[in-house]
Amino acid sequence: MRPTLFAQAAGLCMIAALATGSADAQGKKDRARMAVTEAQAKVEAAMKVDASTLTPKLLADAQATLRTAQEDLAQNHKDDGIATANRASQLADQALGESQRRRAENNAAVRSDAVAATASAQAEADAAKARAADAEQSAAAAQAQAASAQAEAAALRATPPAQPASTTTTTTVEQPVAATAAARATTTKHVVRKTTARRTTAKPAAVKTTTTVTTQN
């Protein structure tokens, strides 16, 4: 009886061991499938990000590692499949993280450019206002000068013209006058001697003539 009981007990133990091993194997295979599925989802998500923020090398490495994990799972290399799938997930996570970092930097650069553009536009607007104010001041100054010129012209028109100044020039001219009478020769007779007076011509007297010339300026 005892050998029979021992044989039965040994058989039960073997059956239990086989069942446990089979369950463990099935559970590991399921874990490998889950790891590959998770890695595939992450790699596909990394492939959908903006190309301008994607790191091509990280994505290529994740895709290659995922293919290796799928091959391990197909060949029933459960442990290798799990490890390789986990590595593919890590690479995909790195690709997604790098993409997010670059996108944040791009957004910050865009915001900075927008702020700079706004500041530049404000500066140009302020400069335009300043130029407009200067133009208004110049126009007001020109208008004031024109009004002043008009007032001066009106004042000149209202003022009567000044009388021209007269200048009197007196010129004195001396003109000779012909002698009114010529001295006659006279002869005086004396007993002792004879005297003859010479005929002389009297010097003409000078006559002053005044001429007045009036010049109007």
Residue pairs with C-beta under 8 A, 6 or more apart in sequence:
25 78
28 78
28 79
28 82
29 73
29 76
29 78
31 78
31 82
32 72
32 73
32 78
32 79
32 81
32 82
32 85
33 73
35 69
35 81
35 82
35 85
35 86
35 89
36 66
36 69
36 70
36 73
36 81
36 85
38 85
38 89
39 62
39 65
39 66
39 69
39 85
39 86
39 88
39 89
39 92
40 66
40 70
40 88
42 62
42 88
42 89
42 92
42 93
42 96
43 59
43 62
43 63
43 66
43 88
43 91
43 92
45 92
45 96
46 54
46 58
46 59
46 62
46 92
46 95
46 96
46 99
47 59
47 63
49 95
49 96
49 99
50 99
50 103
52 102
52 106
53 98
53 99
53 100
53 102
53 103
53 106
54 95
54 98
54 99
55 94
55 95
55 98
55 99
58 91
58 94
58 95
58 98
59 92
59 95
61 91
62 88
62 91
62 92
62 94
62 95
63 88
65 84
65 87
65 88
65 91
66 85
66 88
66 92
68 84
68 88
69 81
69 82
69 84
69 85
69 87
69 88
70 81
72 78
72 80
72 81
72 84
73 81
73 85
164 216
164 217
165 216
165 217
166 214
166 215
166 216
166 217
167 214
167 215
167 216
167 217
168 212
168 213
168 214
168 215
169 212
169 213
169 214
169 215
170 210
170 211
170 212
171 210
171 211
171 213
172 208
172 209
172 210
172 211
173 208
173 209
173 211
174 206
174 207
174 208
174 209
175 206
175 207
175 209
176 204
176 205
176 206
176 207
177 204
177 205
177 206
177 207
178 204
179 201
179 202
179 204
181 202
182 199
182 201
182 202
183 199
183 200
183 201
183 202
184 199
185 196
185 197
185 198
185 199
186 197
187 195
187 196
187 197
188 195
188 197
